[in-house]
Amino acid sequence: MVDIRILGGYQKNKNTGVGKYVHDLADMLNASGFTTEVIYEKFSDNFVKRFFERFLFLPLRIRKSSRSVMLTILPDESYSFLLPSIASIQKSIIVHDVRPLSLAGGGYSLLREYFLKIQNSIFLNLADVIIVPSQFTRMSLGRGIVIPNVFELSQKRFDAHLPAELKNKNYLLYVGTNQYRKNFVTADKVSKLAKEKYNLEFVCVGNLQPSQGVAYSKVNDMQLSALYQNAFALVNPSLFEGFGRVVVEAQKNGCPVISTSCSALGEVLGESALLVANPTDSTDYLDCIHSLFDFKYRSSLIDKGYENSKRFEKHYLVVKSLIDCTVLKRY
């Protein structure tokens, strides 16, 4: 018998930050003694078909599948419209961030965020429990049980999975998207200045087009670990994060992090990374890069980063607060 069912979202998003969060949450609930199942959806590429699959057929399936479980969890805030359809004893939703419209960018992205805010203002209050990844998101929302992103820690090296063209090269690493809030434009500017001043290459992970350097649109976990472990530093100039998964991924792999104190990043990183005062000022990042050429300082920052990643080690006790405030506590 299944105790908890988590909607995992799109099948193709299993390896995204949201997908990994859902997978880890299920693992920890299973380790706590509750049989937890994650179900993924496959939607059509056709817009009209996808609309009906998502907003008509999916609610019907969720209603039917949720009747036999104690708790149903939705994977992110964009699924709040499904809350009225859930028939389990309790219903929960994960809210990864509460970003302002000013950081949505323009065009379709702004329109999508606008309607998402309206949708959430109507449906979020129907959730018995809201799960958030940081205190910052909890304060932004005004409620929520904090369950951070978690990681399996290991000091294993993955050098064999590093692309051949990067061996023996010093490079800055960027992992993410070109969403406006990710501030990739600044990372790209910094890379050009770092190339001129320090002869550092630029490596991106994501569907990106840097002005110089190389981009890998898809990498597996071992390849990503290799990229972190061999990078001079991770540059993460994000303007807004509900947690900021990539910065801790970098730290657990021994990669120094240059980031910002914006949103949840200050909470997650503390004094374990180099944080710039102005996230759009390229010269601030260059000063941080310069300081990392001091081997002793660089080593101490790597050690601080790894110690910081231990705060987010994957363990079943991380979900105790969720269990304690739901029907699961009775069992």
C-alpha positions in Angstrom: 0.0 0.0 0.0 1.2 3.5 -0.9 1.2 6.0 2.0 2.3 9.1 0.1 2.1 9.9 -3.6 4.2 12.8 -5.0 3.4 14.2 -8.5 6.9 14.5 -10.0 5.8 16.8 -12.8 7.1 16.4 -16.4 8.9 13.2 -17.1 11.6 15.1 -19.0 12.3 17.3 -15.9 13.4 14.4 -13.7 17.0 15.6 -13.7 16.3 19.3 -13.0 16.6 21.0 -9.6 12.9 20.5 -8.9 13.1 16.9 -10.1 16.0 16.1 -7.8 14.3 17.8 -4.9 11.2 15.6 -5.4 13.3 12.4 -5.7 15.3 13.2 -2.5 12.1 14.0 -0.6 10.6 10.6 -1.6 13.8 8.8 -0.6 13.8 10.4 2.8 10.1 9.7 3.4 10.7 6.1 2.4 13.6 5.9 4.8 11.3 7.2 7.5 9.0 4.2 7.0 6.4 5.6 4.7 5.9 4.0 1.3 6.3 6.9 -1.1 5.6 6.8 -4.8 6.6 9.4 -7.4 4.5 9.6 -10.5 5.6 11.6 -13.6 3.5 13.0 -16.4 4.2 12.8 -20.2 2.5 15.7 -22.0 2.1 16.1 -25.7 4.3 18.6 -27.6 1.2 19.9 -29.2 0.0 23.0 -27.3 -3.7 22.3 -27.6 -3.4 18.6 -26.6 -1.0 19.6 -23.7 -3.5 22.1 -22.4 -6.3 19.5 -22.2 -3.9 16.9 -20.8 -2.7 19.2 -18.0 -5.9 21.1 -17.1 -8.6 18.5 -17.7 -7.3 14.9 -17.7 -4.6 15.4 -15.1 -7.0 16.7 -12.4 -9.2 13.6 -13.0 -6.3 11.2 -12.7 -5.1 13.0 -9.6 -8.5 12.7 -7.9 -8.7 9.0 -8.6 -5.1 8.2 -7.6 -5.1 10.3 -4.4 -8.2 8.5 -2.8 -6.1 5.6 -1.6 -3.2 7.5 0.1 -2.8 9.5 3.3 -0.8 12.4 1.8 -0.5 13.8 -1.8 2.3 16.2 -2.6 2.5 18.5 -5.6 6.0 19.3 -7.0 6.0 23.0 -7.4 3.8 26.1 -7.2 2.7 25.9 -10.8 0.6 22.8 -9.9 -1.5 24.7 -7.2 -4.5 24.4 -9.6 -4.6 20.7 -8.7 -5.2 21.2 -5.0 -9.0 21.2 -5.3 -8.8 17.8 -7.1 -6.8 16.0 -4.4 -8.9 13.5 -2.4 -6.3 12.1 0.0 -6.6 12.7 3.8 -4.2 15.6 3.5 -2.7 17.6 0.6 0.6 19.4 0.3 2.5 21.5 -2.2 6.2 22.4 -2.6 6.8 26.2 -3.1 10.3 26.6 -4.3 10.3 30.4 -4.4 8.1 33.5 -4.4 9.7 35.7 -7.0 8.6 39.2 -7.8 7.2 40.0 -11.2 10.1 42.5 -11.8 12.4 39.5 -12.2 10.3 37.6 -14.7 11.8 39.3 -17.7 9.5 40.2 -20.5 7.1 38.7 -23.0 5.7 35.3 -22.4 7.7 34.8 -19.2 6.1 37.9 -17.6 2.6 36.8 -18.7 3.2 33.3 -17.3 4.4 34.7 -13.9 1.5 37.1 -13.7 -1.1 34.3 -14.2 0.8 32.0 -11.8 0.5 34.6 -9.1 -3.2 34.9 -9.7 -3.5 31.1 -9.7 -1.6 30.8 -6.4 -3.5 33.5 -4.7 -6.7 31.4 -5.3 -5.5 27.9 -4.6 -2.4 27.9 -2.3 -4.6 28.3 0.8 -6.2 24.9 0.1 -3.0 23.1 1.0 -2.9 21.6 4.5 0.9 21.9 4.4 3.3 23.9 2.3 6.8 22.7 1.9 9.6 25.3 1.3 13.4 24.9 0.8 14.6 27.9 2.8 13.7 30.3 5.6 13.8 33.0 3.0 11.0 31.4 1.0 9.1 30.7 4.2 9.2 34.4 5.2 8.3 35.5 1.7 5.3 33.3 1.7 4.3 33.8 5.4 4.1 30.0 6.1 5.7 26.7 5.3 7.7 23.8 6.7 11.4 24.1 5.7 12.9 21.1 4.0 16.1 22.2 2.3 17.6 20.7 -0.8 19.8 17.8 0.3 22.9 16.1 -1.1 24.7 12.8 -0.8 28.2 13.7 0.2 31.3 12.0 -1.2 34.9 12.9 -1.9 35.1 10.6 -4.8 36.8 12.1 -7.9 35.2 12.0 -11.3 38.2 13.2 -13.4 37.7 10.5 -16.0 34.4 12.1 -17.0 35.9 15.5 -17.7 35.6 16.4 -21.4 39.0 15.9 -23.1 39.2 19.5 -24.3 39.1 20.8 -20.7 41.9 18.7 -19.3 44.7 20.9 -17.9 42.7 24.0 -18.4 41.7 26.7 -15.9 38.1 27.7 -16.4 35.2 29.5 -14.7 32.0 27.5 -14.5 28.4 28.6 -14.9 25.5 26.1 -14.3 22.0 27.2 -15.0 19.7 28.8 -17.5 19.4 32.2 -19.3 16.3 33.2 -17.3 16.4 36.9 -16.5 16.7 36.2 -12.7 19.7 33.9 -13.2 21.7 36.9 -14.5 23.6 35.0 -17.1 24.4 38.2 -18.9 26.7 39.3 -16.1 28.4 35.8 -15.9 29.1 36.2 -19.7 30.6 39.7 -19.2 32.8 38.4 -16.3 34.0 35.5 -18.4 35.3 37.9 -21.1 37.1 40.1 -18.6 38.6 37.0 -16.8 39.8 35.6 -20.2 41.6 38.9 -21.0 43.1 39.4 -17.5 43.7 35.9 -16.2 43.4 33.7 -19.3 40.6 31.7 -17.7 38.3 29.8 -20.1 34.5 29.8 -19.6 32.4 26.6 -19.4 28.6 26.6 -19.2 26.2 23.8 -18.4 22.7 24.5 -19.8 21.0 25.5 -23.0 23.1 28.6 -23.4 25.1 30.6 -26.0 28.1 32.3 -24.3 29.9 34.9 -26.3 33.1 32.9 -25.7 34.0 29.5 -24.2 32.0 26.3 -24.5 28.5 25.2 -23.4 27.2 21.7 -22.7 23.5 21.5 -22.9 23.2 18.1 -21.3 25.5 16.3 -18.8 25.0 13.4 -16.5 25.7 13.6 -12.7 29.3 12.2 -13.0 30.2 14.7 -15.8 28.7 17.5 -13.8 30.8 16.5 -10.7 33.9 16.4 -12.9 33.2 19.9 -14.2 32.8 21.2 -10.6 35.9 19.4 -9.3 38.2 20.8 -12.0 36.8 24.3 -12.2 38.7 27.3 -11.0 35.5 28.6 -9.5 31.7 28.5 -10.0 30.3 31.9 -10.9 26.7 32.2 -9.8 25.4 35.8 -10.2 21.8 35.0 -9.6 19.4 37.8 -8.6 16.8 35.5 -7.0 16.8 32.0 -5.7 14.4 30.1 -3.4 17.5 28.0 -2.3 20.2 27.9 -5.0 21.0 24.2 -5.5 24.0 24.6 -7.7 26.1 26.5 -5.2 26.0 23.7 -2.7 26.5 21.1 -5.5 29.7 23.0 -6.3 30.8 23.2 -2.6 30.3 19.5 -2.0 32.6 18.8 -5.0 35.4 21.1 -3.7 34.7 24.0 -6.1 35.0 27.6 -4.7 31.8 29.6 -5.2 31.5 33.3 -6.2 27.9 34.4 -5.8 25.6 37.0 -4.4 23.8 37.5 -1.1 20.5 38.0 -2.9 17.4 36.2 -1.7 18.1 32.8 -0.2 21.8 32.6 -1.3 23.0 34.6 1.7 21.2 32.2 4.0 22.5 29.1 2.2 26.1 30.2 1.8 26.8 32.3 4.8 30.6 32.9 5.0 31.5 29.8 3.0 31.7 31.6 -0.4 32.7 34.9 -1.9 29.6 37.1 -2.1 29.6 40.2 -4.3 27.9 43.4 -3.1 26.5 44.3 -6.5 25.3 41.3 -8.5 25.5 43.2 -11.9 28.9 44.8 -11.4 31.5 42.7 -13.3 34.5 44.3 -11.5 33.3 42.9 -8.1 33.5 39.4 -9.6 37.0 40.1 -10.9 38.1 41.1 -7.4 36.9 37.7 -6.1 38.6 35.8 -8.9 41.9 37.6 -8.2 41.7 36.6 -4.5 41.4 32.9 -5.5 44.9 33.0 -7.0 46.1 33.0 -3.3 46.5 29.2 -2.9 46.2 29.3 0.9 43.0 31.4 0.8 41.6 29.3 -2.0 42.1 26.1 0.0 40.5 27.6 3.1 37.4 28.6 1.1 37.1 25.1 -0.4 37.2 23.7 3.1 34.6 26.1 4.3 32.4 25.2 1.3 32.6 21.5 2.0 31.8 22.1 5.7 28.8 24.2 4.6 27.5 21.4 2.3 27.4 19.1 5.4 24.5 21.2 6.7 22.4 19.8 3.8 23.4 16.2 3.9 20.7 13.8 2.9 19.2 12.1 6.0 15.7 10.8 6.8 15.5 13.1 9.9 15.4 16.1 7.5 11.7 15.3 6.9 10.7 14.9 10.6 9.1 18.3 10.7 6.9 17.4 7.8 5.9 14.1 9.4 5.2 15.8 12.7 2.7 18.3 11.2 0.7 15.9 9.1 -1.5 12.9 9.4 1.7 10.8 9.1 2.5 11.4 12.8 -0.4 9.0 13.8 1.4 6.1 12.2 
